Amino acid sequence: MSQPPKPVLPSAQTLELNALQQRLLEFQIQHGELDALIDQASAINDIDELSLRRMKKKRLALRDQIALLQLQSTPKEPA
C-alpha cells in the first residue's frame, strides 16, 4: 500500500509574498474608499477645507504605500 503524499508546505518567500499581496489589497481598498469620500465631500459646498486637505494627504500616503508594496512584490529577476 502506498502512503498518501505529504502536503507541500509553502515556503517563507511564498508566505511573505502572500502577506505583501494582502496588505496591497487592503491599501487599495482603503484608497478607493477614501477617494470616494473625497469626491462626495468635494461636491458639498460646506465642507471643512482642513478636513478635505487631511483626507487628500492620507490618500496620497496610501498611494505611496501601494507603490512601495508593488515594487516589493515584483520579482527582481526576469522569469
C-alpha positions as CSV (number, residue, x, y, z in Angstrom):
1,M,0.0,0.0,0.0
2,S,1.3,3.4,-0.9
3,Q,1.1,6.3,1.6
4,P,-0.7,9.4,0.7
5,P,1.6,12.2,-0.5
6,K,2.7,14.6,2.2
7,P,1.3,18.1,1.9
8,V,3.6,20.7,0.4
9,L,4.1,23.5,2.8
10,P,4.5,27.0,1.3
11,S,8.0,28.5,1.6
12,A,8.8,31.5,3.7
13,Q,9.1,33.5,0.5
14,T,5.7,32.5,-0.7
15,L,4.2,33.4,2.7
16,E,5.9,36.8,2.6
17,L,4.6,37.4,-0.9
18,N,1.1,36.5,0.1
19,A,1.3,38.9,3.1
20,L,2.5,41.7,0.8
21,Q,-0.4,41.0,-1.6
22,Q,-2.8,41.0,1.3
23,R,-1.5,44.4,2.5
24,L,-1.5,45.7,-1.0
25,L,-5.2,44.8,-1.4
26,E,-6.1,46.3,1.9
27,F,-4.4,49.6,1.0
28,Q,-6.0,49.6,-2.4
29,I,-9.5,49.2,-0.8
30,Q,-8.7,52.0,1.7
31,H,-7.5,54.2,-1.1
32,G,-10.7,53.6,-3.1
33,E,-12.9,54.3,-0.2
34,L,-11.1,57.5,0.7
35,D,-11.2,58.6,-3.0
36,A,-15.0,58.2,-3.0
37,L,-15.3,60.0,0.3
38,I,-13.2,62.9,-1.1
39,D,-15.4,63.1,-4.2
40,Q,-18.5,63.2,-2.0
41,A,-17.0,65.8,0.3
42,S,-15.9,68.0,-2.7
43,A,-19.5,68.0,-4.0
44,I,-20.7,69.6,-0.8
45,N,-20.1,73.3,-0.6
46,D,-20.0,73.5,3.2
47,I,-17.0,71.1,3.6
48,D,-14.3,72.0,6.0
49,E,-11.2,72.7,3.9
50,L,-8.8,71.4,6.6
51,S,-10.6,68.1,6.7
52,L,-10.5,67.8,2.9
53,R,-6.8,68.5,2.8
54,R,-6.2,65.9,5.5
55,M,-8.1,63.3,3.6
56,K,-6.2,64.1,0.4
57,K,-2.9,63.9,2.3
58,K,-3.9,60.5,3.7
59,R,-4.9,59.3,0.2
60,L,-1.5,60.4,-1.2
61,A,0.3,58.5,1.6
62,L,-1.8,55.4,0.8
63,R,-0.9,55.7,-2.9
64,D,2.8,55.9,-1.9
65,Q,2.5,52.8,0.2
66,I,0.7,51.0,-2.6
67,A,3.5,51.9,-5.0
68,L,6.1,50.7,-2.5
69,L,4.4,47.3,-2.0
70,Q,4.0,46.9,-5.7
71,L,7.8,47.3,-6.1
72,Q,8.4,44.8,-3.3
73,S,6.1,42.2,-4.7
74,T,7.6,42.3,-8.2
75,P,10.3,39.7,-8.9
76,K,13.8,41.1,-9.0
77,E,14.9,38.8,-11.9
78,P,13.0,38.2,-15.1
79,A,11.4,34.7,-15.2
